[in-house]
Amino acid sequence: MASRVHAWGPPGSTPPLVPGPAFLAWNGQSFTGYGEPAVAGEGGSSVLRPAPVPGTASVWSVGRADGPEGTFAPRVLRFD
């Protein structure tokens, strides 16, 4: 699945936005990029809203994925 997520590219990039990871995780020293998992029959997600779970290392993200013929499916992701 092609990335629908974009990030700012290096200064002077044309276009200024380049494809990027769906999520970034900080380990205390650097960021690691993670893509969205592919689901058969579904397209990319939209309206994802990440929410950290207090007292844990978990983050939940809720949104929707593009489905066939203009439909959509709920998308719930968990990152630990």
N, C-alpha and C positions, 0 to 999 in steps of 0.2 A: 504494500500500500504506500503510495507517495505521501510524503509528509505535508500536512496542511498547516503545520506549525512553523512560524517564522521568527527569527531573532535578528537583532541589529548585527550587520556584518562589520568587518573592520572599517575604520575611517576611510572614506573615499570609495567605498564599495558602490558599484552600480549594478543592480538596484541596491538601495541601502538595507533591504531586508533579504535574508538568505534562509533556506530551509534549516530547521534546527530540531533539537529533541523536544518531545512533548513535556518532559519533566526534568528538573535538575535536583540532585540530592547533594547536600553538603556533608562531608565527613569530618569536618573540623580543619581541613587543610586545603581541600579542592572540591570542585563540583564534578559530578558524574552525570552524564545525560542518559535518559531512558526514553525509549520510544513507546508508543501505545501498542499494546498487544493486538495482533490481527485476529479478527473473528470472522469465520466463514460466512459469507452472505451479507456482511455489514461493511459499511464504509468507515471513514474517519469520524471521530467524535467531535462534538461541538458543545458549547455551553458547559464545559467542565469546570467545576468549582472545587479546588482542593481544600481540605480542612484537616489540620493536625489534631491528633487525639492527645489531650493533655496527659502528661505523666508517662507517655509511651513514645516509641520511635515510629509509630504508624501514622500514615496519612491516608485519608479516604478522599476519593474524588467522585462526584456524581454529575452526570450529564446525559447526553443522548448520542446515539450513533445513527448515521444515515443507513436506511434500509432500502429494500427494493421498491421501485415504483413510487418514490416520493414518501415512503413511510419512514418511521424511525423506531429505534429500540432503546430502552433504557440502558445506560452504561454506568456501572459502578465499579470502580477500581480501588484496590488497596495496595499500598506500598509499605513494606516494613524495613 
